[in-house]
Amino acid sequence: MLGKDYLSFAYDGRGKKVSYGKEDNYGEPLSVGDVVGCYASFSLGGSVELSFHKNGLFLGVAYSFDASVLQGQPLFPHVLCRSCSIQFLLDPMAGAWYPYPPGFISLMALSNEQKIRAVSAPLSKSQCEVIVMVGFPGSGKTHWAKNHIKQHPEKHYRLLSTEELLACMITGEQRDTSLQQSSQCLTELIKLAAKRPGNYILDQCNILFSARHYKLQLFVGFRRKVIVIFPSKEEWKKRLSNQQLKEGEQIPQTAFLKLQVSCTLPEQDDLLEELHYMGLSQQQAQTMLQEYKDEAHRLLPPVLKHDERKQQRFKKRPYPHCQTSSHKNRCTSQNSWNYLHSWSQQHQYWPASCLQGYYYNSS
């Protein structure tokens, strides 16, 4: 993310400069209508200076370092914004919104020899691949995905996960609310990714057949790979414990048991070109999963039949106390009518504020 990564240099709207996650006061806060200019100066002596202008006023040199720090890597202009719209002045023939400082020219006016092209996206989906991770929480999906990205930098994978989005969110909301928002955003991002050529890794549980099937169908035309992370029982417990200690939260036991009951493991079919099991083999994983399911069925409370659920639901509804047939006669009075009228305006079901639950993304 801009300003958070190594060799990333930012000036943000709070009037701070941010690089490699370190913040310092710089310039002035930005507001609606401001015009920001970004200037890079490369001297013959090998030094680099990055500075910014706000509405034509020089804010001072923000960053100064030796060119060797870049390790031969180019600098790319980048904008990261949230809940706002922006405009770019990219036409070298158009008049500048504010005069350039002496000695600077527009980026678009540079010759091709002075510019380095960023990595081009693949031209068609047939040149791309999508990796769908499958596994229980804490099984090691994210660890495997990040290692795979490091081992294959030439593929420029894009990791799509709830945790990646949470790390980019700037919000004061509680984690449950942020988790719901990031899950909704991730759903839309996956739909967009399926329309744009590129290499993607979907780092989610994907243990439900319907969710997995839907995502594989979205990426028709891509080379679709499914990676199942299924460690041994002892190894999974160790990994899950480490994850819970790191994140400081645990999945409620009932929700966890329901995940085990609803889990299905993928098999080779027409919707995927490759299927790989990491940890246990496919046969061993199926056997272990059945043990998890049997244990979960024993520990979960019994499921009520349809008639029992219906009776229990009606018992919970707070109907007015009208037990005798004479109630109909009493309701003809004005006071009784007001009482029944006010009752009709009440919620027919429990209001949402009375409901409490744990939300977990198992897709």
Secondary structure, 3 states (H helix, E strand, C coil): CCCCCCCCEEEECCCEEEECCEEEECCCCCCCCCCEEEEEEECCCCEEEEEEEECCEEEEEEEEEEHHHHCCCCCCCCCCCCCCCCCCCCCCCCCCCCCCCCCCCCHHHCCHHHCCCCCCCCCCHHHCEEEEEECCCCCCHHHHHHHHHHHCHHHCCEEECHHHHHHHCCCCCCHHHHHHHHHHHHHHHHHHHCCCCCCEEECCCCCCHHHHHHHHHHCCCCEEEEEEEECCHHHHHHHHHHHHHHHCCCCCHHHHHHHHHHCCCCCCCCCCCEEEEEECCHHHHHHHHHHHHHHHHHHCCCCCCHHHHHHHHHHHCCCCCCCCCCHHHHCCCHHHHHHHHHHHCCCCCCCHHHCCCCCCCCC
